[in-house]
Amino acid sequence: MPEQELKASQASNASIVGDDRYRLLVESIVDYAIYMLDIEGRVSSWNRGAQRFKGYTDAEIIGEHFSRFYTDDDRATDLPGRALKIAATEGRFEQEGWRVRKDGSLMWAHVLIDPIRDEDGTLLGYAKVTRDLTERHAAQAALRQSEQHFRLLVQGVHDYAIYMLDPQGKVTSWNRGAQRFKGYADDEIIGEHFSRFYTDEDRASDLPGHALRTAAKEGRFEAEGWRVRKDGTRFWAHVVIDPIRGEHDQLIGFAKITRDVTERRNAEQTLEETRARFVQSQKMEAIGQLTGGVAHDFNNLLAVVLGNLHLARKRLPPDGKLLRLVDNSIQAAERGATLTRRMLAFARQQTLETGPVDVPALVRGMAELLQSSIGSVVRVDTQFPLQLPLACADANQLELALLNLSVNARDAMPEGGRITISAREAQIGPHEIPGLAPGRYVCLSVADTGEGMDERTLARAAEPFFTTKGVGKGTGLGLSMIHGFAEQSGGRLILKSVPGQGTVAELWLPVAQAGGPDKRAPEHGLPLPKTRPLRVLVVDDDPLVLMNTAAMLEDLGHGVQEAVSGPQALHVLGSAEPFDLVVTDQLMPGMNGLQLIAAIEAAYPGLPVILASGYAEPTEHAQTDLVRLTKPFDQTDLARAILTRLQADPQVPAFQPVIAGTGDESGSPAH
């Protein structure tokens, strides 16, 4: 064979071997469908990958048009023909879309079609490469759906502001909750720096920058503080900032969640203030109980002192100097009695009685107490008309109310000022002052030159537990107690105030009816009321008070027998001669005064009893004409109480028990 022919044969054989290798390579690929089409689009070759994806064997598909791989919708729009035309004219066609397998199922395919031409450019057919991306497409679709759901979720949240920031802190997304809290629409805020939500003080301290740096460094920033809305108003916010990082841990932004917790904060503050006020009120209650106990014991001591002083004065020789010393001691003891009444009124344990009160005299009588309570930096002036009718009120509670109003006025003037206490008479017509019935009233007012109150504070000033003072400086009960006192007295408390111009508290009290007992100091110079000699049983657990009361009764000409307890008193009543009168203390261990009276009524109906006490105890009792003797009392008070009791039943016989027999020391009448 000539050398030239030999070389040509070798080249041909090499070409055949190369073609076989390419064919083997293509046919062995299973992850891609690689096949050829003729110029009309009929399949002319088929590899294993095509058989795996499409489901057809070589014999089933070669010679068939490739359009059978397309959906009905794609064939209706001649997508297969357009694909070949684009590949032929543009040199390439590439697309993703749904394709149909032999069994009719769909797959998402990435399709690449390249034209095949000979050396002179003549179109010989097409090379088609298809890859099954169904799983990837499903994952992408699921991801898109998840993102859409998450976007809808975030956008649908109204109670949280959820938005994103870029690494520099500029807003890149915005939800409805953010718009609701902050007041900005999307187009107003996206691209703006989030520091505009912070107060001027926080921006000055670079709190926004600190928050981002903390989140980037530590993985989270969480805090509560004031934030500013678009309209400039503030709300208390709970803020969480988390960093968002990419695949390579690079910072790509921040996720920021804000919640408006203003209501929760206000509720917590209100709860804490209420708790503090409750603790303070408990402390004041404890102080009141302690004060009441001390005042009660002090009352007993003063009763002994006053009684003995009055008895001693009657027996003194006509020595003017000695009489002045005793009178001075009596006045001091009476001032102590006034102090105990105020202490008991503070503890709400004072027996309160409504009657005519000379308001100017009452104010003058407590001038020293007012000045010592208010201090030297505040001046106290009084303005009263020459004639003022008596007011109908409880004198002790009116003193407490006036003291409370004066202390409030002092507290409103920390730098000092002037308090003016005045009174006037006024005739009120129908509907002239809400809450006041038509009639004559005495208006007692306390005016200060202090800070005053705004309308909101003034509207709540008389509410229980409301106070503008700090914890430990007031219970918030003072004005509410005064309000209740005024209402119970048939009057009203009226507050008037202007910020910067001071406050005026007006206590309206009805004018006392003519003929009522005047609640002023008793006139000890009057002669003692006289009654016939009586046989009296005195009951008191305090031996000093017992001895003093017995001494005053004996000095009045009465026969006296003593008992130190309720059971002993019942024993004495059942075993001794009949008695005309019983005078008993209220607070005694085992059996108190009211219990003793009930036992006496059951065994000795009609036996007159006088109850001596400094406490405001319940008086619901079968004996409606029960006479009270307020401690500390002197001989005049005792004589008047006896006269009052006897006038209720002038025919006082020598009382005999209903059931004959004798009682025992255990405390019950004999049976």
C-alpha positions as CSV (number, residue, x, y, z in Angstrom):
1,M,0.0,0.0,0.0
2,P,1.4,3.4,-0.9
3,E,2.6,5.5,2.0
4,Q,0.0,8.2,1.3
5,E,-2.9,5.8,1.4
6,L,-1.5,4.2,4.6
7,K,-1.5,7.6,6.4
8,A,-5.1,8.3,5.2
9,S,-6.2,5.0,6.5
10,Q,-4.6,5.6,9.9
11,A,-6.2,9.0,10.2
12,S,-9.6,7.5,9.4
13,N,-9.2,4.8,11.9
14,A,-8.1,7.4,14.5
15,S,-11.2,9.5,13.8
16,I,-13.4,6.5,14.2
17,V,-11.7,5.7,17.5
18,G,-12.2,9.3,18.7
19,D,-15.9,9.3,17.7
20,D,-16.4,6.1,19.6
21,R,-14.8,7.6,22.6
22,Y,-17.1,10.7,22.5
23,R,-20.1,8.4,22.0
24,L,-19.1,6.2,24.9
25,L,-18.6,9.4,27.1
26,V,-22.0,10.9,26.2
27,E,-23.9,7.6,26.6
28,S,-22.3,6.9,30.0
29,I,-23.5,10.3,31.5
30,V,-26.6,9.7,33.7
31,D,-27.1,13.1,35.3
32,Y,-27.7,15.0,32.0
33,A,-30.0,14.1,29.1
34,I,-27.7,14.6,26.1
35,Y,-29.1,13.8,22.7
36,M,-29.3,15.1,19.1
37,L,-32.1,16.4,17.0
38,D,-32.3,16.7,13.2
39,I,-33.2,20.0,11.6
40,E,-36.9,19.2,12.0
41,G,-36.6,18.4,15.7
42,R,-36.7,14.6,15.6
43,V,-34.5,12.7,18.1
44,S,-31.6,11.1,16.4
45,S,-29.5,10.0,19.4
46,W,-30.3,9.2,23.1
47,N,-28.1,8.7,26.1
48,R,-28.6,7.0,29.5
49,G,-29.3,10.3,31.2
50,A,-32.1,11.0,28.8
51,Q,-33.6,7.6,29.3
52,R,-33.3,8.1,33.1
53,F,-35.0,11.5,33.1
54,K,-37.5,11.0,30.3
55,G,-38.3,7.3,30.8
56,Y,-38.0,6.4,27.1
57,T,-35.6,3.8,25.6
58,D,-33.7,4.4,22.4
59,A,-36.1,2.3,20.3
60,E,-39.1,4.2,21.7
61,I,-37.9,7.8,21.1
62,I,-35.4,7.9,18.2
63,G,-37.3,9.4,15.2
64,E,-39.9,11.0,17.4
65,H,-40.3,14.8,17.6
66,F,-38.9,16.3,20.7
67,S,-42.0,18.4,21.3
68,R,-43.6,15.4,23.1
69,F,-41.4,16.4,26.1
70,Y,-43.3,19.7,26.4
71,T,-46.5,20.4,28.1
72,D,-49.8,21.0,26.2
73,D,-49.6,24.7,27.0
74,D,-46.0,25.0,25.7
75,R,-46.9,23.1,22.5
76,A,-50.0,25.4,22.0
77,T,-47.6,28.4,22.0
78,D,-45.1,26.5,19.7
79,L,-42.4,26.8,22.3
80,P,-40.5,23.8,20.8
81,G,-40.4,25.4,17.3
82,R,-39.4,28.8,18.7
83,A,-36.6,27.1,20.7
84,L,-35.1,25.6,17.6
85,K,-35.5,28.8,15.7
86,I,-33.8,30.8,18.4
87,A,-30.9,28.3,18.6
88,A,-30.5,28.4,14.8
89,T,-30.6,32.2,14.5
90,E,-28.9,33.2,17.8
91,G,-26.6,30.3,18.2
92,R,-28.1,29.2,21.6
93,F,-31.3,28.6,23.4
94,E,-31.4,28.3,27.2
95,Q,-34.4,28.1,29.5
96,E,-35.9,26.5,32.5
97,G,-39.5,25.1,32.6
98,W,-41.7,22.2,33.0
99,R,-41.2,19.1,30.9
100,V,-43.2,15.8,30.6
101,R,-41.9,12.3,31.2
102,K,-43.1,9.2,29.5
103,D,-45.4,8.4,32.4
104,G,-47.0,11.9,32.2
105,S,-45.3,13.3,35.3
106,L,-43.7,16.7,35.2
107,M,-40.1,17.6,35.9
108,W,-38.5,21.0,36.1
109,A,-35.7,21.1,33.5
110,H,-32.8,23.3,32.6
111,V,-32.6,23.1,28.8
112,L,-29.7,24.1,26.5
113,I,-30.0,23.8,22.7
114,D,-27.0,24.4,20.4
115,P,-27.1,24.2,16.6
116,I,-24.8,21.7,14.8
117,R,-23.3,22.9,11.5
118,D,-20.8,21.5,9.0
119,E,-17.6,23.3,7.9
120,D,-19.5,25.5,5.4
121,G,-22.1,26.4,8.0
122,T,-24.9,24.3,6.8
123,L,-27.3,23.4,9.6
124,L,-27.1,19.6,10.3
125,G,-29.2,19.5,13.5
126,Y,-29.2,20.4,17.2
127,A,-27.4,19.2,20.3
128,K,-29.8,19.3,23.3
129,V,-28.7,19.1,26.9
130,T,-31.3,18.8,29.6
131,R,-30.9,18.6,33.4
132,D,-33.5,17.6,35.9
133,L,-33.8,20.4,38.5
134,T,-37.1,19.3,40.0
135,E,-35.7,18.9,43.5
136,R,-33.8,22.2,43.4
137,H,-36.9,24.0,41.9
138,A,-39.1,22.5,44.7
139,A,-36.6,23.6,47.3
140,Q,-36.5,27.1,45.8
141,A,-40.3,27.2,45.5
142,A,-40.6,26.1,49.2
143,L,-38.0,28.8,50.1
144,R,-39.9,31.4,48.2
145,Q,-43.2,30.3,49.8
146,S,-41.5,30.4,53.2
147,E,-40.1,33.8,52.6
148,Q,-43.5,35.0,51.4
149,H,-45.2,33.5,54.5
150,F,-42.6,35.1,56.7
151,R,-43.0,38.4,55.0
152,L,-46.8,38.2,55.4
153,L,-46.2,37.2,59.0
154,V,-43.9,40.0,59.8
155,Q,-46.1,42.5,57.9
156,G,-49.2,41.2,59.7
157,V,-47.8,41.7,63.2
158,H,-49.3,44.8,64.8
159,D,-48.1,44.5,68.4
160,Y,-44.3,44.5,67.5
161,A,-42.2,46.7,65.4
162,I,-40.1,44.3,63.3
163,Y,-37.7,45.7,60.8
164,M,-34.2,45.4,59.4
165,L,-31.2,47.7,59.5
166,D,-28.1,47.7,57.2
167,P,-24.7,47.5,58.9
168,Q,-24.7,51.3,59.3
169,G,-28.1,51.4,61.0
170,K,-30.3,52.6,58.1
171,V,-33.8,51.1,57.9
172,T,-34.2,48.6,55.1
173,S,-37.6,47.1,55.9
174,W,-40.7,48.2,57.8
175,N,-43.8,46.3,59.0
176,R,-47.2,47.5,60.1
177,G,-46.4,47.2,63.8
178,A,-43.5,49.6,63.2
179,Q,-45.8,52.0,61.4
180,R,-48.3,51.8,64.2
181,F,-45.8,52.4,67.0
182,K,-43.6,55.0,65.3
183,G,-46.0,56.7,63.0
184,Y,-43.8,56.5,59.9
185,A,-44.9,55.0,56.5
186,D,-42.5,52.8,54.5
187,D,-41.6,55.6,52.1
188,E,-40.9,58.0,55.0
189,I,-38.5,55.9,56.9
190,I,-36.7,53.3,54.7
191,G,-33.2,54.6,54.1
192,E,-33.2,56.8,57.2
193,H,-31.0,56.1,60.2
194,F,-32.8,54.4,63.1
195,S,-31.3,56.9,65.6
196,R,-34.2,59.2,64.9
197,F,-36.3,57.0,67.2
198,Y,-34.1,57.9,70.2
199,T,-34.4,60.9,72.5
200,D,-32.0,63.8,72.2
201,E,-30.3,62.6,75.4
202,D,-29.8,59.1,74.1
203,R,-28.4,60.4,70.8
204,A,-26.0,62.7,72.6
205,S,-24.6,59.7,74.5
206,D,-24.5,57.6,71.3
207,L,-26.8,55.0,72.6
208,P,-27.9,53.9,69.0
209,G,-24.3,53.3,68.1
210,H,-23.6,51.5,71.3
211,A,-26.6,49.2,70.7
212,L,-25.4,48.2,67.2
213,R,-21.8,47.6,68.5
214,T,-23.1,45.5,71.4
215,A,-25.3,43.4,69.1
216,A,-22.4,42.8,66.6
217,K,-19.9,42.0,69.3
218,E,-22.0,40.0,71.8
219,G,-24.7,38.6,69.4
220,R,-27.6,40.5,71.0
221,F,-28.6,43.8,72.5
222,E,-31.7,44.1,74.7
223,A,-32.9,47.1,76.7
224,E,-35.9,49.2,77.7
225,G,-36.1,53.0,77.4
226,W,-37.9,56.0,76.0
227,R,-38.4,56.1,72.2
228,V,-39.8,59.0,70.1
229,R,-42.7,58.7,67.6
230,K,-43.0,60.8,64.5
231,D,-45.3,63.3,66.2
232,G,-42.7,63.8,69.0
233,T,-44.5,61.9,71.7
234,R,-42.7,59.3,73.7
235,F,-43.4,55.7,74.6
236,W,-41.6,53.2,76.8
237,A,-40.1,50.5,74.5
238,H,-38.6,47.0,75.0
239,V,-35.9,46.7,72.3
240,V,-34.0,43.6,71.0
241,I,-31.4,43.9,68.3
242,D,-29.8,40.8,66.7
243,P,-27.0,40.7,64.1
244,I,-27.6,39.2,60.7
245,R,-24.6,37.4,59.1
246,G,-23.9,35.9,55.8
247,E,-22.5,32.5,54.8
248,H,-19.0,33.5,55.6
249,D,-20.0,35.2,58.9
250,Q,-19.8,38.7,57.4
251,L,-22.2,41.2,59.0
252,I,-24.9,42.1,56.5
253,G,-27.3,44.0,58.9
254,F,-29.4,43.8,62.0
255,A,-32.9,42.6,62.9
256,K,-34.7,44.9,65.3
257,I,-37.8,44.1,67.3
258,T,-39.5,46.8,69.4
259,R,-42.5,46.5,71.6
260,D,-44.5,49.3,73.2
261,V,-44.7,48.4,76.9
262,T,-45.8,51.8,78.2
263,E,-49.0,50.4,79.7
264,R,-47.1,47.6,81.4
265,R,-44.6,50.1,82.8
266,N,-47.4,52.4,84.0
267,A,-49.2,49.4,85.6
268,E,-46.0,48.3,87.3
269,Q,-45.3,51.8,88.6
270,T,-48.9,52.1,89.8
271,L,-48.6,48.7,91.5
272,E,-45.3,49.7,93.2
273,E,-46.8,53.1,94.3
274,T,-49.9,51.3,95.6
275,R,-47.7,48.8,97.5
276,A,-45.6,51.6,98.9
277,R,-48.7,53.5,100.0
278,F,-50.1,50.3,101.5
279,V,-47.0,49.7,103.5
280,Q,-47.1,53.4,104.6
281,S,-50.8,53.1,105.6
282,Q,-50.0,49.9,107.5
283,K,-47.2,51.8,109.3
284,M,-49.5,54.6,110.0
285,E,-52.2,52.2,111.3
286,A,-49.6,50.6,113.6
287,I,-48.6,54.1,114.8
288,G,-52.3,54.8,115.3
289,Q,-52.8,51.7,117.4
290,L,-49.7,52.5,119.4
291,T,-50.8,56.1,119.9
292,G,-54.3,54.9,120.9
293,G,-52.8,52.5,123.5
294,V,-50.5,55.2,124.9
295,A,-53.3,57.7,125.0
296,H,-55.6,55.3,126.8
297,D,-53.1,54.7,129.5
298,F,-52.3,58.4,129.7
299,N,-56.0,59.1,130.0
300,N,-56.3,56.9,133.1
301,L,-53.3,58.7,134.7
302,L,-54.7,62.1,133.9
303,A,-58.1,61.0,135.3
304,V,-56.4,60.2,138.6
305,V,-54.3,63.5,138.5
306,L,-57.3,65.7,137.7
307,G,-59.6,64.0,140.2
308,N,-57.2,64.2,143.0
309,L,-56.2,67.8,142.2
310,H,-59.9,68.9,142.3
311,L,-60.5,67.0,145.6
312,A,-57.3,68.5,147.1
313,R,-58.3,72.0,146.0
314,K,-61.5,71.7,147.9
315,R,-59.6,70.8,151.1
316,L,-56.9,73.5,150.8
317,P,-56.6,76.2,153.4
318,P,-57.3,79.7,152.2
319,D,-53.7,80.2,150.8
320,G,-53.8,82.2,147.5
321,K,-50.3,81.0,146.5
322,L,-51.1,77.4,147.1
323,L,-54.4,77.7,145.3
324,R,-52.6,79.2,142.2
325,L,-50.1,76.3,142.2
326,V,-53.0,73.8,142.3
327,D,-54.9,75.7,139.6
328,N,-51.8,75.7,137.5
329,S,-51.4,72.0,137.9
330,I,-55.1,71.5,136.9
331,Q,-54.6,73.6,133.8
332,A,-51.6,71.5,132.8
333,A,-53.5,68.3,133.3
334,E,-56.4,69.6,131.2
335,R,-53.9,70.5,128.5
336,G,-52.7,66.9,128.7
337,A,-56.3,65.7,128.4
338,T,-56.7,67.7,125.3
339,L,-53.5,66.2,123.9
340,T,-54.8,62.7,124.6
341,R,-58.1,63.5,122.8
342,R,-56.1,64.6,119.8
343,M,-54.0,61.4,119.9
344,L,-57.2,59.3,120.1
345,A,-58.7,61.2,117.3
346,F,-55.6,60.5,115.2
347,A,-56.0,56.8,116.1
348,R,-59.7,57.0,115.3
349,Q,-60.5,55.8,118.8
350,Q,-62.0,59.0,120.1
351,T,-65.6,59.1,121.0
352,L,-66.9,61.6,118.4
353,E,-69.9,63.8,119.2
354,T,-71.5,66.4,116.9
355,G,-72.6,69.6,118.5
356,P,-72.2,73.4,118.3
357,V,-68.6,74.6,117.9
358,D,-67.2,78.1,118.3
359,V,-64.8,78.0,115.3
360,P,-62.7,81.1,116.2
361,A,-62.3,79.9,119.8
362,L,-61.3,76.5,118.5
363,V,-58.7,77.9,116.2
364,R,-57.3,80.2,118.9
365,G,-57.2,77.2,121.3
366,M,-55.0,75.2,119.0
367,A,-52.8,78.2,117.8
368,E,-49.8,76.8,119.7
369,L,-50.2,73.3,118.2
370,L,-50.6,74.8,114.7
371,Q,-47.5,76.9,114.9
372,S,-45.3,74.1,116.4
373,S,-46.6,71.7,113.7
374,I,-46.0,74.1,110.8
375,G,-42.7,75.5,111.8
376,S,-41.2,79.0,111.9
377,V,-40.7,79.5,108.1
378,V,-44.4,79.7,107.5
379,R,-46.5,82.6,108.9
380,V,-50.0,81.9,110.1
381,D,-52.7,84.6,110.0
382,T,-56.3,84.4,111.1
383,Q,-59.3,86.4,109.9
384,F,-62.6,86.1,111.7
385,P,-65.6,88.4,111.8
386,L,-66.7,89.9,115.0
387,Q,-69.8,87.7,115.1
388,L,-70.0,84.2,113.7
389,P,-72.6,81.6,114.4
390,L,-71.7,78.3,116.0
391,A,-70.9,75.4,113.5
392,C,-72.4,72.0,113.9
393,A,-69.4,69.5,114.0
394,D,-67.3,67.3,116.2
395,A,-64.8,69.6,117.8
396,N,-62.0,67.0,118.0
397,Q,-62.3,65.9,114.4
398,L,-62.5,69.5,113.3
399,E,-59.2,70.2,115.1
400,L,-57.7,67.2,113.3
401,A,-59.0,68.4,109.9
402,L,-57.7,71.9,110.4
403,L,-54.3,70.6,111.5
404,N,-54.2,68.3,108.4
405,L,-55.1,71.2,106.0
406,S,-52.5,73.4,107.6
407,V,-49.8,70.8,107.3
408,N,-50.7,70.3,103.6
409,A,-50.4,74.0,103.1
410,R,-47.0,74.0,104.7
411,D,-45.8,71.2,102.5
412,A,-46.9,73.2,99.5
413,M,-44.5,76.0,100.5
414,P,-41.0,74.4,101.0
415,E,-39.4,77.8,100.8
416,G,-41.8,79.4,103.3
417,G,-44.9,81.5,102.8
418,R,-48.2,82.5,104.5
419,I,-51.2,80.4,105.7
420,T,-54.4,82.3,106.3
421,I,-57.1,80.7,108.3
422,S,-60.5,82.5,108.1
423,A,-64.2,81.8,108.5
424,R,-67.4,83.4,107.3
425,E,-71.1,82.8,107.4
426,A,-72.9,82.1,104.1
427,Q,-76.5,81.5,103.1
428,I,-76.6,78.9,100.3
429,G,-79.5,78.6,98.0
430,P,-80.8,75.6,96.0
431,H,-78.2,74.2,93.6
432,E,-75.9,77.1,94.4
433,I,-73.0,74.7,95.5
434,P,-73.2,71.1,94.3
435,G,-73.6,68.7,97.3
436,L,-74.8,71.4,99.7
437,A,-78.4,71.6,100.8
438,P,-79.9,75.1,101.0
439,G,-79.3,76.7,104.4
440,R,-76.9,78.6,106.6
441,Y,-73.3,77.5,106.7
442,V,-70.0,78.4,108.4
443,C,-67.2,78.3,105.8
444,L,-63.8,77.6,107.4
445,S,-61.0,78.1,104.9
446,V,-57.2,77.5,104.9
447,A,-55.4,79.4,102.1
448,D,-51.7,79.2,101.3
449,T,-49.3,81.0,98.9
450,G,-47.7,77.8,97.7
451,E,-47.2,76.0,94.4
452,G,-50.9,75.3,93.7
453,M,-52.3,72.4,91.7
454,D,-53.2,71.8,88.0
455,E,-56.7,70.7,87.1
456,R,-55.8,67.0,86.8
457,T,-54.2,67.0,90.3
458,L,-57.0,69.0,91.8
459,A,-59.6,66.6,90.5
460,R,-57.9,63.7,92.3
461,A,-56.8,65.5,95.4
462,A,-59.5,64.0,97.7
463,E,-59.2,60.5,96.3
464,P,-58.1,57.9,98.9
465,F,-54.3,57.1,98.7
466,F,-53.7,59.8,96.1
467,T,-50.8,62.0,97.1
468,T,-48.2,64.2,95.4
469,K,-45.8,63.7,98.3
470,G,-43.0,61.1,98.3
471,V,-43.2,57.7,100.0
472,G,-43.0,58.2,103.8
473,K,-44.3,61.8,103.6
474,G,-48.0,61.1,103.4
475,T,-50.6,58.3,103.1
476,G,-52.9,60.1,100.7
477,L,-55.7,59.7,103.3
478,G,-55.8,63.1,104.9
479,L,-58.0,65.0,102.4
480,S,-60.2,61.9,101.9
481,M,-60.8,61.7,105.7
482,I,-61.6,65.4,105.8
483,H,-64.0,65.0,102.9
484,G,-65.7,62.2,104.7
485,F,-65.9,64.2,107.9
486,A,-67.5,67.2,106.0
487,E,-70.0,64.9,104.3
488,Q,-71.0,63.2,107.6
489,S,-71.4,66.6,109.2
490,G,-73.8,67.7,106.5
491,G,-71.3,70.0,104.7
492,R,-68.6,69.7,102.1
493,L,-64.9,70.1,101.4
494,I,-64.2,72.3,98.4
495,L,-60.7,72.8,97.0
496,K,-59.7,75.7,94.8
497,S,-56.2,76.0,93.3
498,V,-54.3,77.7,90.5
499,P,-50.7,76.6,89.6
500,G,-48.3,79.2,91.0
501,Q,-51.0,81.0,93.0
502,G,-51.6,78.7,95.9
503,T,-54.5,76.6,97.1
504,V,-57.7,77.4,99.2
505,A,-59.3,74.5,101.1
506,E,-62.9,75.4,102.2
507,L,-64.6,73.3,104.9
508,W,-68.3,74.1,104.8
509,L,-70.2,73.2,108.0
510,P,-73.9,73.7,108.8
511,V,-74.8,76.3,111.4
512,A,-75.7,74.7,114.7
513,Q,-79.3,74.8,115.7
514,A,-80.1,77.0,118.7
515,G,-80.4,75.3,122.0
516,G,-77.8,72.6,121.4
517,P,-74.9,72.0,123.9
518,D,-71.9,74.1,123.1
519,K,-68.8,72.0,122.5
520,R,-66.5,74.3,124.4
521,A,-64.5,73.8,127.6
522,P,-66.7,73.1,130.6
523,E,-67.1,75.9,133.0
524,H,-65.6,74.4,136.2
525,G,-66.5,77.4,138.2
526,L,-70.2,76.5,138.2
527,P,-71.6,74.7,141.3
528,L,-71.7,70.9,141.2
529,P,-75.0,69.3,140.3
530,K,-76.7,67.9,143.4
531,T,-78.5,64.5,143.7
532,R,-79.7,62.5,146.7
533,P,-77.1,60.1,148.2
534,L,-76.8,56.9,146.1
535,R,-75.3,53.5,146.6
536,V,-72.8,53.2,143.7
537,L,-70.8,50.3,142.4
538,V,-67.6,51.4,140.6
539,V,-65.9,48.9,138.3
540,D,-62.4,49.5,136.8
541,D,-59.3,47.3,136.3
542,D,-56.9,50.2,137.0
543,P,-56.6,50.5,140.8
544,L,-55.5,54.2,140.6
545,V,-58.6,55.2,138.5
546,L,-60.8,53.0,140.7
547,M,-59.6,54.7,143.9
548,N,-59.9,58.2,142.4
549,T,-63.4,57.6,141.1
550,A,-64.5,56.2,144.4
551,A,-63.0,59.2,146.2
552,M,-64.9,61.7,144.0
553,L,-68.2,59.8,144.5
554,E,-67.7,59.8,148.2
555,D,-66.9,63.5,148.2
556,L,-70.3,64.0,146.4
557,G,-72.0,62.2,149.3
558,H,-72.5,58.8,147.8
559,G,-71.8,55.4,149.2
560,V,-69.3,53.4,147.1
561,Q,-68.3,49.8,146.7
562,E,-65.5,48.8,144.3
563,A,-64.9,46.0,141.8
564,V,-61.8,45.4,139.7
565,S,-63.4,43.3,137.0
566,G,-66.8,42.4,135.4
567,P,-67.1,39.0,137.0
568,Q,-66.3,40.5,140.4
569,A,-68.9,43.3,139.8
570,L,-71.6,40.7,139.1
571,H,-70.6,38.8,142.3
572,V,-70.9,42.0,144.3
573,L,-74.3,42.8,142.8
574,G,-75.6,39.4,143.7
575,S,-74.2,39.3,147.2
576,A,-74.4,42.8,148.6
577,E,-77.2,45.2,149.4
578,P,-79.0,46.7,146.3
579,F,-77.3,49.4,144.3
580,D,-78.7,52.6,142.8
581,L,-76.1,53.0,140.1
582,V,-73.1,51.3,138.4
583,V,-70.2,53.2,136.9
584,T,-68.0,50.9,134.8
585,D,-64.9,51.2,132.7
586,Q,-65.1,49.9,129.1
587,L,-61.7,48.3,128.4
588,M,-61.2,45.5,130.9
589,P,-59.7,42.1,130.5
590,G,-62.1,39.1,130.2
591,M,-65.3,41.1,130.2
592,N,-65.5,44.6,128.9
593,G,-67.9,47.3,130.0
594,L,-70.6,46.6,127.3
595,Q,-70.6,42.9,128.1
596,L,-71.0,43.7,131.8
597,I,-73.9,46.1,131.1
598,A,-75.6,43.3,129.0
599,A,-75.2,40.9,132.0
600,I,-76.5,43.5,134.4
601,E,-79.6,44.2,132.2
602,A,-80.3,40.5,132.1
603,A,-80.1,40.0,135.9
604,Y,-81.1,43.5,137.2
605,P,-83.5,45.2,134.7
606,G,-83.6,48.9,134.9
607,L,-80.4,49.3,137.1
608,P,-78.8,52.6,135.8
609,V,-75.3,52.3,134.4
610,I,-72.7,54.9,133.3
611,L,-70.0,53.7,130.8
612,A,-66.6,55.4,131.3
613,S,-64.2,55.2,128.3
614,G,-61.9,57.2,126.1
615,Y,-62.4,54.9,123.1
616,A,-65.0,55.0,120.3
617,E,-66.4,51.5,120.9
618,P,-69.7,50.2,119.4
619,T,-72.7,51.2,121.5
620,E,-75.4,49.1,119.9
621,H,-77.0,47.9,123.1
622,A,-80.5,47.1,124.5
623,Q,-80.2,50.0,126.9
624,T,-80.9,52.9,124.6
625,D,-80.4,55.6,127.3
626,L,-76.8,54.6,128.0
627,V,-74.8,57.5,129.4
628,R,-71.2,57.8,128.5
629,L,-68.5,59.5,130.6
630,T,-65.4,60.4,128.5
631,K,-62.0,59.9,130.1
632,P,-60.3,61.7,131.6
633,F,-63.1,63.2,133.7
634,D,-63.2,65.3,136.8
635,Q,-65.7,65.5,139.6
636,T,-67.9,68.0,137.7
637,D,-68.1,65.7,134.7
638,L,-69.0,62.7,137.0
639,A,-71.7,64.7,138.8
640,R,-73.3,65.8,135.5
641,A,-73.2,62.2,134.1
642,I,-75.0,61.0,137.3
643,L,-77.6,63.8,137.1
644,T,-78.2,63.0,133.4
645,R,-78.7,59.3,134.1
646,L,-81.0,60.0,137.0
647,Q,-83.1,62.5,135.0
648,A,-83.7,59.7,132.5
649,D,-85.4,57.8,135.3
650,P,-86.1,60.1,138.3
651,Q,-87.8,57.3,140.3
652,V,-84.6,55.3,141.0
653,P,-85.6,52.5,143.5
654,A,-83.3,50.2,145.3
655,F,-82.9,47.5,142.6
656,Q,-83.3,43.9,143.4
657,P,-82.0,41.0,141.2
658,V,-84.5,39.1,139.1
659,I,-83.2,35.8,140.2
660,A,-82.4,35.3,143.9
661,G,-79.1,33.9,145.0
662,T,-75.5,34.8,145.0
663,G,-72.9,34.8,142.2
664,D,-69.4,33.6,142.3
665,E,-66.0,35.1,141.5
666,S,-65.9,33.5,138.1
667,G,-68.1,36.3,136.7
668,S,-71.7,35.0,136.2
669,P,-74.7,35.9,138.4
670,A,-75.9,33.1,140.7
671,H,-78.6,30.8,139.5
